[in-house]
Amino acid sequence: MKRLFLQIFAWLAILLGVGLMLQPTVSRYLTEQKSTKTVQKFVQAAEAAAPAAPETSAAEPARAYPELYDAFLAYNQQLLPKAKAA
C-alpha cells in the first residue's frame, strides 16, 4: 500500500513538473490566438465602418484650416527678409 502511494505521488509530481514547464508555452499560444481573433475583428469593423475615402492628390494633402495655413505662410514670408538681414 505504501508503495502504491509513493508511485501515485511520484506520477503526480512528474505531471506537475511537466505542467509547470509547459505553462508558458501554452499561455503564449492561447494569448496569441486571442490576440489574432481580436485584431481580425477590429480590422473587419474598421473596414466596415470606414467608407471608401476618395483619392487625394499625393502632392498636396487636404488641410483642415486652409485660411490659417495661408496666414502662417504670409507670416513666415514676412520673417524671411528679417532673418536674411540679421
C-alpha positions as a printed NumPy array, in Angstrom:
array([[  0.   ,   0.   ,   0.   ],
       [  2.828,   2.363,   0.887],
       [  4.494,   1.634,  -2.436],
       [  1.265,   2.479,  -4.31 ],
       [  1.064,   5.879,  -2.579],
       [  4.68 ,   6.58 ,  -3.46 ],
       [  4.052,   5.713,  -7.109],
       [  0.949,   7.914,  -7.237],
       [  2.856,  10.753,  -5.576],
       [  5.776,  10.326,  -7.997],
       [  3.476,  10.409, -11.042],
       [  1.656,  13.468,  -9.696],
       [  4.992,  15.208,  -9.133],
       [  6.095,  14.36 , -12.68 ],
       [  2.814,  15.614, -14.147],
       [  3.044,  18.779, -12.078],
       [  6.591,  19.392, -13.301],
       [  5.636,  18.85 , -16.927],
       [  2.641,  21.146, -16.468],
       [  4.826,  23.863, -14.971],
       [  7.301,  23.553, -17.839],
       [  4.578,  23.719, -20.495],
       [  2.573,  26.537, -18.885],
       [  4.455,  29.467, -20.524],
       [  4.225,  27.866, -23.964],
       [  0.532,  27.083, -23.65 ],
       [ -0.192,  30.519, -22.219],
       [  1.658,  32.237, -25.071],
       [ -0.209,  30.143, -27.645],
       [ -3.62 ,  30.927, -26.138],
       [ -2.801,  34.63 , -25.869],
       [ -1.627,  34.692, -29.485],
       [ -4.853,  33.046, -30.653],
       [ -6.973,  35.517, -28.676],
       [ -4.968,  38.478, -29.991],
       [ -5.274,  37.282, -33.573],
       [ -9.051,  36.985, -33.255],
       [ -9.282,  40.43 , -31.67 ],
       [ -7.185,  42.025, -34.416],
       [ -9.255,  40.347, -37.112],
       [-12.476,  41.614, -35.531],
       [-11.033,  45.116, -35.3  ],
       [ -9.893,  45.126, -38.926],
       [-13.283,  43.901, -40.1  ],
       [-15.073,  46.537, -38.02 ],
       [-12.747,  49.275, -39.271],
       [-13.232,  48.253, -42.894],
       [-16.997,  48.159, -42.452],
       [-17.148,  51.498, -40.617],
       [-14.783,  53.465, -42.848],
       [-16.304,  54.389, -46.18 ],
       [-14.077,  54.298, -49.205],
       [-12.112,  57.522, -48.974],
       [-11.709,  59.459, -52.202],
       [ -8.181,  59.565, -53.52 ],
       [ -6.477,  62.879, -52.874],
       [ -3.543,  64.254, -54.737],
       [ -0.256,  62.99 , -53.341],
       [  1.455,  66.334, -53.884],
       [ -0.812,  68.441, -51.656],
       [ -2.846,  66.802, -48.866],
       [ -6.1  ,  68.45 , -47.806],
       [ -5.67 ,  70.775, -44.834],
       [ -8.2  ,  71.225, -42.071],
       [ -7.741,  75.031, -41.799],
       [ -6.523,  76.413, -45.125],
       [ -7.007,  80.051, -44.087],
       [ -4.831,  79.556, -41.022],
       [ -2.168,  77.829, -43.137],
       [ -2.182,  80.773, -45.556],
       [ -1.765,  83.162, -42.625],
       [  1.227,  81.13 , -41.386],
       [  2.81 ,  81.252, -44.821],
       [  2.349,  85.028, -45.035],
       [  3.879,  85.474, -41.578],
       [  6.861,  83.3  , -42.498],
       [  7.382,  85.324, -45.673],
       [  7.49 ,  88.482, -43.511],
       [ 10.129,  86.914, -41.246],
       [ 12.332,  85.72 , -44.094],
       [ 13.762,  89.151, -45.105],
       [ 14.424,  89.973, -41.448],
       [ 16.355,  86.735, -40.992],
       [ 18.478,  87.37 , -44.076],
       [ 19.297,  90.907, -42.889],
       [ 20.489,  89.72 , -39.488]])
